[in-house]
Amino acid sequence: MDGLVALGRRLSVTLRHKSSKNNFLVPGEAEDDSRHYQVAGHSSHKRNVASQSWDKRSRAWSNSHSINRRPSLNSVTALHGFYAPTASVPAPIPGHGLEPPILPNDKFAGSAARAAAAAENERMEMVKLEMAKLEMGKLERELLPKASDVRLDSESGIGIDLRDRSDASDLELDLLRIDPVSYLPSEIMAQVLSYLDPASLMQAELVSHTWNGQANSPPCLETPTKKRQQLGLGKAVPHQDWKRMFLVRRALDQRWKQGKAAAIYLHGHKDSVYCAQFDENKIITGSRDRTIRVWDAHYPWSCLKIIGPPPGDVSGSGPVNNPAQQATGKSPFVTICPPSTPSAGIVTPMEHPADYHSASILCLRFDEEIMVTGSSDYTCIVWDIKDDYRPIRQLVGHRAGVLDVCFDDRYIVSCSKDSTICVWDRKTGDLLKQLIGHHGPVNAVQLRGDLVVSASGDGIAKLWNVTTGACVKEFPSKDRGLACVEFSEDGRTILTGGNDRTIYQFDANTGELVKELRGHTGLIRSLHLDSMNKRIVSGSYDMSVKVFDTESGQLSVDLPGWTTSWMLNVQSDYRRIVATSQDSRAVIMDFGYGLDGIDLLEE
């Protein structure tokens, strides 16, 4: 009978307990030992001494496991959904008589303690965050998005600002609404817009009337004259019609792709024209007839000056023509032959032998101040361009003909058939150093800073340090001698060409062969690297001029048969190629001839 009574008591307590609410503290009430885990029905039953004893112990157990570990109000509210059980946590049930109580065996036991610990940890993190915010400046606190307002796109990791912009400060809104064209000086905004390409500038015009006006007046960029000429940027004047310039440049590029150019032949030399250089205003050529001629680079392309012996002393074997060997290919769309008679007022040629070369002019280079020429008479002459090409000094040191020259603001470098390279002081003309190491004629040199690259008939190109005189690297061809070399302005690329009809491209830093450019059927006599326009121009004994793309190495323009003999020298810029030949002529391959507005691109 006693056993049945005890069983009924247990069932009653269990059923009533299941219907009870969660036994967390009511929000806002003080913690009180007497109000925790109250089990309905306990006050209406009479107990004997033993059961009362177990009841007190069970309450003590319940209090010791819950009262001192209850979470705070905010923590419970924040974490209730994560840690709070969905049913009441049962208290120990007293046993009957001397029987022990039934202890709770619930999977949620201790969840309140875990919730309290987690809430405390979160509270500490929030305190640290608030302290960090207090250390930031007021403006920074206003503009910095809260951690809860910024989410990360799981795909790209881009922060997405979810703040309500209506709460932004007036200062922040003012910053967002500033129009740079209205706020910044026109000179600064013009400089900013100068970094946009023409297509982007056209888009900028559509923003507003002020943007349209600003975009129509790009600045005059402080680009060096040499680079302006190479790129065809036009004169550095304000209010350039850049839209028209853009359209003209696009039409010019299309002509390059099509190989469409006019042929303008410069007649006047009596023998092979070995060398040439030009800028926007003039073309200077040197010949086997011992003269140097200065030509107008524009219509009517007349000869402006002859430097050399008197006319009676000028002799030559005449043009060398090989019509049987002349290649056939794309012809010029127009051919122009200006009069060969020098223009009126031309300066009389030199009358003193010491003032000019006594043999063939094999090479020349000029800048804004001086011109340096090399000759078969073993010497170089430095000329003062600003003083009407007055000879300044003669450089004597080679034991054979001077095949090529180059210079910068410190050095003049010459190479010779005697297998040596001489380094001269530009200002004094003193011989500073001789670079010895080649085993054949040194046919070409290029100077970049303290580095000189040379190409020789021994089939090897060498990279030298001017300061130490040491050979740094070697770049061999695969077969036979080298006739020409190019050294990129950034000092990273070396091009060589020669007898094996192949253009080799090397990495100057590693010495590695990067690629081989093929297409010629004869010795490659001259190279020109136009890095800014991404073109490599070559002239060959196959009587052709070819243009290769610097990035792909592919042949883009083929101009064969525009002369009647070997091509000896080629130079190019954004608009034209000037080539010289053994047939005593120089030819201007002008891709901009007759193009409306082409003068806008001229420096």
Secondary structure as the mmCIF struct_conf table of DSSP 4:
data_model
#
loop_
_struct_conf.conf_type_id
_struct_conf.id
_struct_conf.beg_label_comp_id
_struct_conf.beg_label_asym_id
_struct_conf.beg_label_seq_id
_struct_conf.end_label_comp_id
_struct_conf.end_label_asym_id
_struct_conf.end_label_seq_id
HELX_RH_AL_P HELX_RH_AL_P1 ASP A 2 LYS A 18
TURN_TY1_P TURN_TY1_P1 SER A 19 SER A 19
BEND BEND1 SER A 20 SER A 20
HELX_LH_PP_P HELX_LH_PP_P1 LYS A 21 ASN A 22
BEND BEND2 PHE A 24 PHE A 24
HELX_LH_PP_P HELX_LH_PP_P2 LEU A 25 VAL A 26
TURN_TY1_P TURN_TY1_P2 PRO A 27 GLY A 28
HELX_LH_PP_P HELX_LH_PP_P3 GLU A 29 GLU A 31
HELX_RH_3T_P HELX_RH_3T_P1 ASP A 33 ARG A 35
BEND BEND3 HIS A 36 TYR A 37
TURN_TY1_P TURN_TY1_P3 ALA A 40 GLY A 41
HELX_RH_3T_P HELX_RH_3T_P2 HIS A 42 SER A 44
BEND BEND4 HIS A 45 HIS A 45
HELX_RH_AL_P HELX_RH_AL_P2 VAL A 49 SER A 64
TURN_TY1_P TURN_TY1_P4 HIS A 65 SER A 66
HELX_RH_3T_P HELX_RH_3T_P3 ILE A 67 ARG A 69
HELX_LH_PP_P HELX_LH_PP_P4 ARG A 70 SER A 72
HELX_RH_AL_P HELX_RH_AL_P3 LEU A 73 TYR A 83
BEND BEND5 ALA A 84 ALA A 84
BEND BEND6 THR A 86 ALA A 87
HELX_LH_PP_P HELX_LH_PP_P5 PRO A 90 PRO A 92
STRN STRN1 ILE A 93 ILE A 93
HELX_LH_PP_P HELX_LH_PP_P6 PRO A 94 GLY A 95
BEND BEND7 HIS A 96 HIS A 96
TURN_TY1_P TURN_TY1_P5 GLY A 97 LEU A 98
BEND BEND8 GLU A 99 GLU A 99
HELX_LH_PP_P HELX_LH_PP_P7 PRO A 100 PRO A 101
STRN STRN2 ILE A 102 ILE A 102
TURN_TY1_P TURN_TY1_P6 LYS A 107 GLY A 110
HELX_RH_AL_P HELX_RH_AL_P4 SER A 111 GLU A 135
BEND BEND9 MET A 136 MET A 136
HELX_RH_AL_P HELX_RH_AL_P5 LYS A 138 LEU A 143
BEND BEND10 LEU A 144 LEU A 144
HELX_LH_PP_P HELX_LH_PP_P8 PRO A 145 LYS A 146
HELX_RH_3T_P HELX_RH_3T_P4 ALA A 147 ASP A 149
STRN STRN3 VAL A 150 LEU A 152
TURN_TY1_P TURN_TY1_P7 SER A 154 SER A 156
STRN STRN4 GLY A 159 ASP A 161
HELX_RH_3T_P HELX_RH_3T_P5 ARG A 165 ASP A 167
BEND BEND11 ALA A 168 ALA A 168
HELX_RH_AL_P HELX_RH_AL_P6 ASP A 170 LEU A 176
TURN_TY1_P TURN_TY1_P8 ARG A 177 ARG A 177
HELX_RH_AL_P HELX_RH_AL_P7 PRO A 180 TYR A 183
BEND BEND12 LEU A 184 LEU A 184
HELX_RH_AL_P HELX_RH_AL_P8 SER A 186 LEU A 193
TURN_TY1_P TURN_TY1_P9 SER A 194 TYR A 195
BEND BEND13 LEU A 196 LEU A 196
HELX_RH_AL_P HELX_RH_AL_P9 PRO A 198 ALA A 204
TURN_TY1_P TURN_TY1_P10 GLU A 205 LEU A 206
BEND BEND14 VAL A 207 VAL A 207
HELX_RH_AL_P HELX_RH_AL_P10 HIS A 209 ALA A 215
TURN_TY1_P TURN_TY1_P11 ASN A 216 ASN A 216
BEND BEND15 SER A 217 SER A 217
HELX_RH_AL_P HELX_RH_AL_P11 THR A 225 LEU A 231
TURN_TY1_P TURN_TY1_P12 GLY A 232 GLY A 232
BEND BEND16 PRO A 238 HIS A 239
HELX_RH_AL_P HELX_RH_AL_P12 TRP A 242 GLN A 258
TURN_TY1_P TURN_TY1_P13 GLY A 259 GLY A 259
STRN STRN5 ALA A 262 LEU A 266
BEND BEND17 LYS A 270 ASP A 271
STRN STRN6 VAL A 273 PHE A 278
BEND BEND18 GLU A 280 ASN A 281
STRN STRN7 LYS A 282 SER A 287
TURN_TY1_P TURN_TY1_P14 ARG A 288 ASP A 289
BEND BEND19 ARG A 290 ARG A 290
STRN STRN8 ILE A 292 ASP A 296
BEND BEND20 ALA A 297 HIS A 298
TURN_TY1_P TURN_TY1_P15 TYR A 299 PRO A 300
STRN STRN9 CYS A 303 ILE A 307
BEND BEND21 GLY A 308 PRO A 309
HELX_RH_3T_P HELX_RH_3T_P6 PRO A 311 ASP A 313
HELX_RH_3T_P HELX_RH_3T_P7 PRO A 323 GLN A 325
HELX_LH_PP_P HELX_LH_PP_P9 LYS A 330 PRO A 332
BEND BEND22 PHE A 333 PHE A 333
STRN STRN10 VAL A 334 ILE A 336
BEND BEND23 THR A 341 THR A 341
HELX_LH_PP_P HELX_LH_PP_P10 PRO A 342 SER A 343
TURN_TY1_P TURN_TY1_P16 ALA A 344 GLY A 345
HELX_LH_PP_P HELX_LH_PP_P11 ILE A 346 ILE A 346
STRN STRN11 VAL A 347 VAL A 347
HELX_LH_PP_P HELX_LH_PP_P12 THR A 348 MET A 350
BEND BEND24 HIS A 352 HIS A 352
HELX_RH_3T_P HELX_RH_3T_P8 PRO A 353 ASP A 355
BEND BEND25 TYR A 356 TYR A 356
BEND BEND26 SER A 358 ALA A 359
STRN STRN12 ILE A 361 PHE A 366
BEND BEND27 GLU A 368 GLU A 369
STRN STRN13 ILE A 370 SER A 375
TURN_TY1_P TURN_TY1_P17 SER A 376 ASP A 377
BEND BEND28 TYR A 378 TYR A 378
STRN STRN14 THR A 379 ASP A 384
TURN_TY1_P TURN_TY1_P18 ILE A 385 TYR A 389
STRN STRN15 ARG A 390 VAL A 396
BEND BEND29 ARG A 399 ALA A 400
STRN STRN16 VAL A 402 PHE A 407
BEND BEND30 ASP A 409 ARG A 410
STRN STRN17 TYR A 411 SER A 416
TURN_TY1_P TURN_TY1_P19 LYS A 417 ASP A 418
BEND BEND31 SER A 419 SER A 419
STRN STRN18 THR A 420 ASP A 425
TURN_TY1_P TURN_TY1_P20 ARG A 426 THR A 428
STRN STRN19 LEU A 431 ILE A 436
BEND BEND32 HIS A 439 GLY A 440
STRN STRN20 VAL A 442 ARG A 448
TURN_TY1_P TURN_TY1_P21 GLY A 449 ASP A 450
STRN STRN21 LEU A 451 SER A 456
TURN_TY1_P TURN_TY1_P22 GLY A 457 ASP A 458
BEND BEND33 GLY A 459 GLY A 459
STRN STRN22 ILE A 460 ASN A 465
TURN_TY1_P TURN_TY1_P23 VAL A 466 THR A 468
STRN STRN23 CYS A 471 PRO A 476
BEND BEND34 LYS A 478 ARG A 480
STRN STRN24 LEU A 482 PHE A 487
TURN_TY1_P TURN_TY1_P24 GLU A 489 ASP A 490
BEND BEND35 GLY A 491 GLY A 491
STRN STRN25 THR A 493 GLY A 498
TURN_TY1_P TURN_TY1_P25 ASN A 499 ASP A 500
BEND BEND36 ARG A 501 ARG A 501
STRN STRN26 THR A 502 ASP A 507
TURN_TY1_P TURN_TY1_P26 ALA A 508 THR A 510
STRN STRN27 LEU A 513 ARG A 518
BEND BEND37 THR A 521 GLY A 522
STRN STRN28 ILE A 524 ASP A 530
TURN_TY1_P TURN_TY1_P27 SER A 531 LYS A 534
STRN STRN29 ARG A 535 SER A 540
TURN_TY1_P TURN_TY1_P28 TYR A 541 ASP A 542
BEND BEND38 MET A 543 MET A 543
STRN STRN30 SER A 544 ASP A 549
TURN_TY1_P TURN_TY1_P29 THR A 550 SER A 552
STRN STRN31 LEU A 555 PRO A 560
BEND BEND39 GLY A 561 SER A 565
STRN STRN32 MET A 567 SER A 572
BEND BEND40 TYR A 574 ARG A 575
STRN STRN33 ARG A 576 SER A 581
TURN_TY1_P TURN_TY1_P30 GLN A 582 ASP A 583
BEND BEND41 SER A 584 SER A 584
STRN STRN34 ALA A 586 ASP A 590
TURN_TY1_P TURN_TY1_P31 PHE A 591 GLY A 594
TURN_TY1_P TURN_TY1_P32 ASP A 596 GLY A 597
HELX_RH_3T_P HELX_RH_3T_P9 ILE A 598 LEU A 601
#
